Amino acid sequence: MDMTTDGRYRVLGRPRDPDELLLISVDDDGDHPLDAFEPTYVDTGSLTDAADATATADIADDVDALRRGMLVDATLEWTDGDPQFAAVDVVAETVFEFYDGVTGLFEAAKETWMVAEGDNAPMNGRVTKNTDGEPNGGLYVFAKQSGAQDLFEEFRNGMRPLEPLLRRADEGESVPPESEQPRAVFVLRPADEPFLVVYVVFRRDGVLAETMRSTYG
């Protein structure tokens, strides 16, 4: 029997297959937030193929426009355990950007890591501010992992959710919600530093975000 489910999801792109979109559930009842970030791989190839029959062309176009980082409300139709899109609405046009092997890392990241090293901690975070003293982002640094664990890839493929970092960056800061002011989230793996950077920039198209892109993109 077919069924439909409604939920809020973070789009993580197409890490396994170009005809398969990865969604991370961000519905949270507040009791076990980490358990809420479950991955769902949604077939999109058949939706495109059937756009004139079982699905509307509008839905196919909407799904095709989804990009990594977007926050969406979606209705999924499940057939034999496999989900397809029945409807999708974009809540926030946030973007996730991943840059590997970067050089010339900015000083705020280095300073944040120095504090982590001084505390013998595997990670550290801080709120950054612009020249007017207004908060413009949440900056996090994580020690690079030895062996098989690869934090950069885990963030990219959803094994380690970025969602808690977006939520933590917003807490206590007087910035508009993501639905009103989309974010730009930069995940940087420096070529010559022992740590990984996640930078949640509060304005997707602001000066700071554009500076990050022009410097490392």
N, C-alpha and C positions, 0 to 999 in steps of 0.2 A: 504494500500500500504506500502510495506517495504521501508525503507530508511536507509542510512548510514551516520554517522557523524564522523569526525576526531577531535581529541583533545589531549591535554596534561593533564595527571592526576597524582595525588598522590595516591598510593595504601595504604589503611588503613586496610587491612586484611578482616576478616570474622566475624564481631561482632554480626550479627543476625542469620546467617545460614551457615553451612560448605559448602553448595553448592551455596553461594552467595558472591561475592567479592565487597567490598565497594571502589569506586573510588571518589576522590575529584577533581573537575576540577580546574586547575591552570592556565587556559587561562585568560588573563587579558588585557583589552584594555587601562588600565591606568586611566580610569575615575572613576570607582566604584570598586576598587579592592576587597573589602570585599564581594560584590555581586557575584564575579566571582567564589567563592569557593563553588560550588554547589555539593551536594552528588549525586552519581548515584550507584544504586545497580545492579550488573550485574550477571545474572544467569550463573553459570559455570557447574552445574551438567549435563544439557542437552548437553553442548558442549562436555563434556567427553563421554557421552553416544553415541553421534553422530559422534565421531571422525573419523570413517571409512566411513561416509556417507556425511552429509552436511558440515562438517568441516574437516580440515586436522588434522592428528595426531600431526603434528608439532605445530599447534596453540594450541591444547589441552595441549601439553607438556609445551609450553611457558607460558600459563596461570597458569598452576599448579605450575610453578617455581616462580611466583610472591610472594613477601613478603612485609609485612607492612613497609612502608617508601619509597619503590622504586618509582622513577619518570619515567613515561612511556608515550610514544606516542601510542595511540590506535585508531583503527577504530571500531566503534560499529554499529551493524546492528539491527535496531529496527523493531520488528514485533508486531503489536497490542499494541504499547506503551512499550514493554518490550525489553531491550537491551541484546545483546549477542556479544561476541568478534568475529570480523572478522579478525583482525590482531592486533598485539601488539609488540612494540619494547621498550626495556629498555633504558632509557636515562641516569639514574644514579642509582646505586645500594646502595642508602642510606638506612639506617635502623632506625626504630623507636623502642625504647625499654622503656617499662613501668614497674616501680618498686614501689610497694605499701608497706607502713609500714616500710620504711628504717630507720635505726638508724646510729648514728655516722656521721652525715652530715658534709661535708667538709667546712672549714672555709670561703672560698670565698663566698659560698652561704649565710652563716650566716651574713657576713659583708655586702653583697649586700642587705639583708633584713633589717639590722640595718639602712642603709641609707634610705630605703623606710619608715621605722617607723619614723625616724627623720623628714622626709618631709611630714609625714601623707599621704603617697601615697599608693594606693592599689597594685602597682607593681613597679619593678625597674629592670634595666638591665645594663650589662657592658660587655666589651670584656676582656677575660682572655688571659694571655700570658705565654709562657713556660719560662724556665730558661735562654734562650737566648734572651728573649724579643720579640719573634715572636708570633703573635696572633694564638691561638689554639682553640678558641671557643667563642660563644656568650652565656652568662649566664643570665637567667631571673628568677625572683621570683615573685610569685603572692600570695596575701593574700588568705587563705582558706575561702571559702564562707560558711555562716551559712544557715540553712534551707535546702531546697530541691536541691539547686544548687550544683553540684559536678564537679569542674573544671577538676579533674583527669579523670573522665569518659567522660566529654565533649571533652577533647583532644583525648581520645582513640577512641570515636565513631564518631569523625568528626563534632560534633555540633559546636565546637570551633576550627577553623582551626589552625594548627601549621605553615602553609605556611608563613604568615607574619613574624613570628619569624625567619624562615630560611632566608628570604630575608633581613630582617633588620640586621641579623648577618653578612651577606656578604657585606653590604654597607660600603664603605670606607676602607675596609680591603684588603690588598694585598695578597689574597689567590686565588688559582685556582678556577674556577667555579665548581659547583657541578657535572656537567657532566664529568669533568676531575678528580675530587677528591671527591668521595662520602662522605656524612656526616654520623655521628651517632648522633641521637637525643634522649636524655634521659629525660624522664618525671618521676620525683621522688615525691612521697608523703611521707614526713617524719612522723614517728609515734609520735614524741614529739616536733614538731615545728609548729608554726601557719601559715606556708606558704607552697606553692607548688613550685617545681623547674623544669624549662625546660632548658636543657643544650644542645646547638647545637655545637657539637664537629666537628671541620673542617676536621679531618681525621678519617674515619670510623674504620680503623684498626690500628690507631696510638697508642702511649703509653698512652695518656690521655684516649682514649676510652676503651682500655683494662683495665686500672686502674679502671674506672667506673664500668665495668662489674664484675671484680674480687671483688670489694668492695661491690657492691649493688645487683649484679645479682644472 
